[in-house]
Amino acid sequence: MKIIATPKVIPVHIISGFLGAGKTTLLKHLLSQKPDGEVWAVLMNEFGQIGVDQALLPQDQGYAVKELLGGCLCCSSQMPMQIALSRLLSENKPDRLFIEPTGLGHPAQLLEQLTEPHWQSHLNMRALVTVVDASRLHDHEWSKQHLYADQLKAAHIVALSHVDCMSDEDQHALEALKLEYQPYQQLWLDAPFGQLSLAQLDVGYQYGTRKMQPLLQRVKQQPELAQQVIKQLPYHYVETTQEYSVAGWKLPKSWHFNFMDLLDLLCEQQDWLRIKGIFSTDAGWKSFNFNPAQFNYQSVEEGIDNRIEMIYRTSTEVRDWLAFETALMQCRIVETE
């Protein structure tokens, strides 16, 4: 795709968050900080076909607001987003750009798109912001959804809305959440009524090292696959920050596992900080949430895929993830004709 050249590299802020978290309220407050003489642009994404949020944003001179309706700009249909963004940049030549994906979106996928080489000479990605409704942290059915967790894990900055309405239960849940996500080294900020200064969010995006590959067993059989970066299930990935690493596997929803074998395998692991996973098993869908103090597992609703992540401290020790993956695959129930 041809990208129309722009005269400068534009700071870009992704403002993500689950449904009703307060993304648009925060965005309105940020837009109110626009210096005179600058043009700021907003690209919004509504999952449905009728846009509402655009009407809530300033339509004065110096702002350019464009909505992308239908579907999610984070996911597979990338071309409409690429076209809309290219037009927005070429027609309005903004000094700063804000992108608000739908509350049903996966911001990590959007960030991955916008940090591809062909965008890097045009866009200066800033820290990804995820807005969290702090008054709903006590609602475990809300906060334990996979999409909610994916959005939170993608964040570099977590903006806490509705902090004035937090209960004691919410406060306890917040402390537990910060502890759980400590390996991702995020900045947590209170944002009452969406009030945060742009300076607090205008932090450069730190390019992490995340390598997604085919399953390690396939790489062993075909070493040339080690150079491939894939996005289709099944795959294995390793993500590294300064102090922590995360090894993960995402596997097709249609795969089923023996629950007792899987539980034994996870209990046998050593030198980890947290193990989280969800699997379709012969005992139903089960989630696992292990920390060194306790091993928790429970029945859950059907997931979108089978997945597991193991968080550990980064060290010089080489971990034998092939051996773990091999043992994991041995827990799979393979139906024979």
C-alpha positions as CSV (number, residue, x, y, z in Angstrom):
1,M,0.0,0.0,0.0
2,K,1.3,3.5,-0.9
3,I,1.5,5.9,2.0
4,I,1.2,9.5,1.2
5,A,4.2,11.3,2.5
6,T,3.7,13.7,5.4
7,P,6.2,16.5,6.2
8,K,6.8,15.4,9.8
9,V,6.8,12.4,12.1
10,I,3.5,12.7,14.1
11,P,3.1,11.7,17.8
12,V,0.4,9.0,18.0
13,H,-1.5,8.1,21.2
14,I,-3.7,4.9,21.4
15,I,-6.4,5.3,24.0
16,S,-7.9,1.9,24.6
17,G,-10.1,0.4,27.3
18,F,-13.1,-1.9,27.8
19,L,-16.7,-0.9,27.1
20,G,-17.8,2.1,29.2
21,A,-14.4,2.5,30.8
22,G,-14.2,6.3,30.0
23,K,-12.0,6.4,26.9
24,T,-13.9,9.2,25.3
25,T,-14.1,11.3,28.5
26,L,-10.3,11.1,28.8
27,L,-9.9,11.9,25.1
28,K,-12.1,15.0,25.4
29,H,-9.9,16.3,28.3
30,L,-6.7,15.6,26.3
31,L,-8.1,17.4,23.3
32,S,-8.9,20.5,25.4
33,Q,-5.1,20.9,25.9
34,K,-4.4,21.5,22.2
35,P,-2.1,24.6,21.7
36,D,-3.3,27.3,19.5
37,G,-2.1,27.0,16.0
38,E,-1.8,23.2,16.0
39,V,-4.1,20.7,14.2
40,W,-4.9,17.5,16.2
41,A,-6.6,14.5,14.6
42,V,-8.7,11.7,16.1
43,L,-9.3,8.3,14.5
44,M,-12.2,6.5,16.3
45,N,-13.5,3.0,15.8
46,E,-17.1,1.9,16.5
47,F,-17.8,-1.8,16.2
48,G,-21.3,-1.1,14.9
49,Q,-22.5,0.8,11.9
50,I,-23.7,3.9,13.7
51,G,-21.2,6.3,15.2
52,V,-21.9,8.1,18.4
53,D,-18.7,9.2,20.0
54,Q,-17.7,11.5,17.1
55,A,-20.6,13.9,18.1
56,L,-19.2,14.1,21.6
57,L,-15.8,15.5,20.5
58,P,-14.9,19.1,19.5
59,Q,-15.7,20.0,16.0
60,D,-14.0,23.4,16.1
61,Q,-11.2,24.5,13.8
62,G,-8.0,22.8,14.6
63,Y,-9.5,19.3,15.1
64,A,-10.0,16.6,12.6
65,V,-12.2,13.6,13.7
66,K,-12.8,10.5,11.6
67,E,-14.8,7.4,12.5
68,L,-14.2,4.0,11.1
69,L,-17.5,2.0,11.5
70,G,-18.1,-1.7,11.4
71,G,-15.7,-4.2,12.7
72,C,-12.6,-3.6,14.7
73,L,-9.5,-1.8,13.3
74,C,-7.3,-3.9,15.6
75,C,-8.1,-7.2,14.0
76,S,-7.9,-8.9,10.7
77,S,-9.5,-6.3,8.5
78,Q,-6.5,-4.0,8.4
79,M,-6.9,-2.3,5.0
80,P,-9.8,0.0,6.0
81,M,-7.7,1.3,8.9
82,Q,-4.7,1.7,6.7
83,I,-6.6,3.7,4.1
84,A,-8.5,5.8,6.7
85,L,-5.3,6.6,8.5
86,S,-3.4,7.5,5.4
87,R,-6.1,9.8,4.2
88,L,-6.4,11.5,7.6
89,L,-2.7,12.2,7.6
90,S,-2.5,13.4,4.1
91,E,-5.6,15.6,4.1
92,N,-5.3,17.1,7.5
93,K,-1.6,17.0,8.2
94,P,-2.0,16.9,12.0
95,D,0.5,17.8,14.5
96,R,-0.7,15.1,16.9
97,L,-2.9,12.0,16.4
98,F,-5.2,10.1,18.9
99,I,-6.6,6.7,18.1
100,E,-9.5,5.3,20.1
101,P,-10.2,1.7,19.2
102,T,-13.5,0.0,20.0
103,G,-13.9,-1.3,23.6
104,L,-14.1,-4.8,21.9
105,G,-10.7,-4.3,20.3
106,H,-7.2,-5.7,20.9
107,P,-4.9,-2.7,21.2
108,A,-1.7,-4.8,21.0
109,Q,-2.6,-5.9,17.5
110,L,-3.2,-2.3,16.5
111,L,0.1,-1.2,18.0
112,E,1.8,-4.1,16.1
113,Q,0.3,-2.7,12.8
114,L,1.4,0.8,13.5
115,T,5.0,-0.1,14.4
116,E,5.6,-1.9,11.1
117,P,8.5,-0.5,9.1
118,H,6.4,1.3,6.5
119,W,4.8,3.5,9.3
120,Q,7.9,4.2,11.3
121,S,9.0,7.2,9.2
122,H,5.5,8.8,9.6
123,L,4.4,7.9,13.1
124,N,6.0,8.4,16.5
125,M,4.2,6.0,18.7
126,R,3.7,7.1,22.3
127,A,2.9,4.9,25.3
128,L,-0.3,2.9,24.9
129,V,-2.9,3.9,27.4
130,T,-5.7,1.6,28.7
131,V,-8.5,3.1,30.6
132,V,-9.9,1.0,33.5
133,D,-13.1,1.7,35.4
134,A,-11.7,1.4,38.9
135,S,-15.2,1.3,40.4
136,R,-15.9,-2.1,38.7
137,L,-12.7,-3.9,39.8
138,H,-14.7,-5.8,42.4
139,D,-16.8,-7.4,39.6
140,H,-14.8,-10.5,38.8
141,E,-17.1,-11.5,36.0
142,W,-16.1,-8.2,34.4
143,S,-12.4,-8.0,35.3
144,K,-11.5,-11.6,34.5
145,Q,-12.7,-11.6,30.9
146,H,-10.0,-12.5,28.4
147,L,-10.4,-9.3,26.3
148,Y,-10.2,-7.2,29.5
149,A,-7.0,-8.9,30.5
150,D,-5.5,-8.6,27.0
151,Q,-6.2,-4.8,26.9
152,L,-4.7,-4.4,30.4
153,K,-1.6,-6.4,29.5
154,A,-1.0,-4.4,26.4
155,A,-0.9,-1.1,28.4
156,H,2.1,0.9,29.1
157,I,0.0,3.4,31.1
158,V,-3.2,2.4,33.0
159,A,-5.5,5.3,33.5
160,L,-8.0,4.6,36.4
161,S,-11.3,6.3,35.8
162,H,-14.2,6.6,38.4
163,V,-11.7,6.5,41.3
164,D,-14.0,8.7,43.3
165,C,-16.6,5.8,43.3
166,M,-14.3,3.0,44.4
167,S,-15.3,0.8,47.3
168,D,-13.0,-0.9,49.8
169,E,-13.4,-4.0,47.7
170,D,-12.3,-2.1,44.6
171,Q,-9.2,-0.9,46.5
172,H,-8.2,-4.4,47.5
173,A,-8.8,-5.6,43.9
174,L,-6.7,-2.8,42.6
175,E,-3.7,-3.7,44.8
176,A,-4.0,-7.3,43.7
177,L,-4.2,-6.2,40.1
178,K,-1.1,-4.1,40.3
179,L,0.7,-7.0,41.9
180,E,-0.5,-9.4,39.3
181,Y,0.7,-7.1,36.4
182,Q,3.9,-6.0,38.0
183,P,6.0,-8.0,35.5
184,Y,4.7,-5.7,32.7
185,Q,6.1,-2.6,34.5
186,Q,3.2,-0.3,33.8
187,L,2.5,3.2,35.1
188,W,-0.8,3.4,37.0
189,L,-2.4,6.9,37.1
190,D,-5.6,8.1,38.7
191,A,-7.8,9.8,36.1
192,P,-10.9,11.2,37.9
193,F,-13.4,12.6,35.4
194,G,-10.9,11.8,32.7
195,Q,-8.5,14.5,33.9
196,L,-4.9,13.7,33.0
197,S,-2.4,16.1,31.5
198,L,-1.0,15.3,28.1
199,A,2.5,15.5,29.6
200,Q,1.7,12.5,31.8
201,L,0.9,10.4,28.7
202,D,3.4,11.8,26.2
203,V,5.9,9.1,26.9
204,G,7.8,7.3,24.1
205,Y,6.7,3.8,23.3
206,Q,9.4,1.3,24.4
207,Y,9.7,-1.3,21.8
208,G,9.7,-4.7,23.6
209,T,11.1,-7.9,22.3
210,R,8.3,-10.4,21.5
211,K,9.0,-13.3,19.3
212,M,6.1,-15.3,17.9
213,Q,7.0,-18.6,16.3
214,P,5.4,-21.9,15.2
215,L,5.3,-24.5,17.9
216,L,8.8,-25.4,19.1
217,Q,8.3,-29.1,18.0
218,R,7.8,-27.9,14.4
219,V,10.8,-25.7,14.6
220,K,12.9,-28.6,15.8
221,Q,11.7,-30.7,12.8
222,Q,12.1,-27.7,10.4
223,P,14.8,-25.3,11.7
224,E,14.1,-22.8,8.9
225,L,10.8,-22.1,10.6
226,A,12.6,-20.4,13.5
227,Q,13.0,-17.3,11.3
228,Q,9.2,-17.1,10.7
229,V,7.0,-14.7,12.6
230,I,3.4,-15.9,12.5
231,K,0.0,-14.8,13.8
232,Q,-2.0,-18.0,13.2
233,L,-2.8,-20.5,15.8
234,P,-1.1,-22.6,17.1
235,Y,2.0,-20.6,18.1
236,H,4.6,-20.0,20.9
237,Y,5.9,-16.7,21.9
238,V,8.4,-15.2,24.4
239,E,8.1,-11.6,25.5
240,T,10.9,-9.9,27.5
241,T,11.1,-6.8,29.6
242,Q,14.0,-5.6,31.7
243,E,13.4,-7.9,34.7
244,Y,10.8,-10.4,33.5
245,S,10.0,-12.7,30.7
246,V,6.7,-14.3,29.6
247,A,6.6,-17.6,27.7
248,G,3.2,-18.4,26.2
249,W,1.4,-20.7,23.9
250,K,-1.9,-20.1,22.1
251,L,-3.6,-23.2,20.7
252,P,-6.8,-23.8,18.7
253,K,-10.1,-23.9,20.5
254,S,-10.8,-27.3,19.0
255,W,-8.0,-28.9,20.8
256,H,-8.9,-30.8,24.0
257,F,-6.7,-31.8,26.9
258,N,-6.7,-34.3,29.8
259,F,-7.4,-32.3,32.9
260,M,-5.5,-34.4,35.4
261,D,-2.4,-34.7,33.1
262,L,-2.4,-31.0,32.6
263,L,-2.8,-30.2,36.3
264,D,0.1,-32.6,37.1
265,L,2.3,-30.9,34.4
266,L,1.7,-27.4,35.7
267,C,2.3,-28.4,39.3
268,E,5.6,-29.9,38.4
269,Q,7.0,-26.6,37.0
270,Q,9.6,-24.7,39.0
271,D,11.2,-21.3,39.3
272,W,8.2,-19.3,38.0
273,L,6.4,-16.2,39.3
274,R,2.9,-16.9,37.8
275,I,1.2,-19.4,35.6
276,K,-2.1,-18.4,34.0
277,G,-4.0,-20.5,31.5
278,I,-7.3,-21.7,30.2
279,F,-7.9,-25.0,28.5
280,S,-10.7,-27.1,27.1
281,T,-10.4,-30.4,29.0
282,D,-12.2,-33.7,29.4
283,A,-13.6,-32.1,32.6
284,G,-14.9,-29.0,30.8
285,W,-13.2,-25.6,30.3
286,K,-10.8,-24.9,33.2
287,S,-8.8,-21.8,34.1
288,F,-5.5,-22.0,36.0
289,N,-4.1,-19.1,38.1
290,F,-1.0,-20.2,40.0
291,N,1.3,-18.1,42.2
292,P,3.9,-19.3,44.6
293,A,1.5,-19.0,47.5
294,Q,-1.4,-20.9,46.0
295,F,-2.5,-23.0,43.1
296,N,-6.0,-22.1,41.9
297,Y,-8.1,-23.7,39.2
298,Q,-11.8,-23.6,38.4
299,S,-14.4,-24.3,35.9
300,V,-15.1,-21.4,33.5
301,E,-17.1,-20.5,30.5
302,E,-15.9,-21.5,27.1
303,G,-12.8,-19.6,25.9
304,I,-11.8,-18.3,22.6
305,D,-8.8,-20.5,22.4
306,N,-6.5,-22.6,24.6
307,R,-3.7,-20.5,26.1
308,I,-1.1,-20.5,28.8
309,E,1.5,-18.0,30.0
310,M,4.4,-18.5,32.4
311,I,6.0,-15.5,33.9
312,Y,9.5,-15.7,35.4
313,R,12.5,-13.4,36.2
314,T,14.8,-12.8,33.3
315,S,18.2,-14.5,33.9
316,T,21.0,-16.1,32.1
317,E,19.4,-19.5,32.7
318,V,18.3,-21.2,29.5
319,R,14.9,-22.7,29.9
320,D,14.0,-25.9,28.1
321,W,10.7,-24.7,26.6
322,L,10.7,-27.5,24.0
323,A,10.6,-30.1,26.8
324,F,7.6,-28.2,28.4
325,E,5.8,-27.9,25.1
326,T,6.4,-31.6,24.4
327,A,4.9,-32.5,27.7
328,L,2.0,-30.1,27.1
329,M,1.2,-31.8,23.8
330,Q,1.3,-35.2,25.5
331,C,-1.7,-33.9,27.6
332,R,-3.7,-33.3,24.5
333,I,-6.5,-35.8,23.7
334,V,-6.2,-36.8,20.1
335,E,-9.3,-38.6,18.8
336,T,-8.5,-41.5,16.5
337,E,-10.8,-42.7,13.9
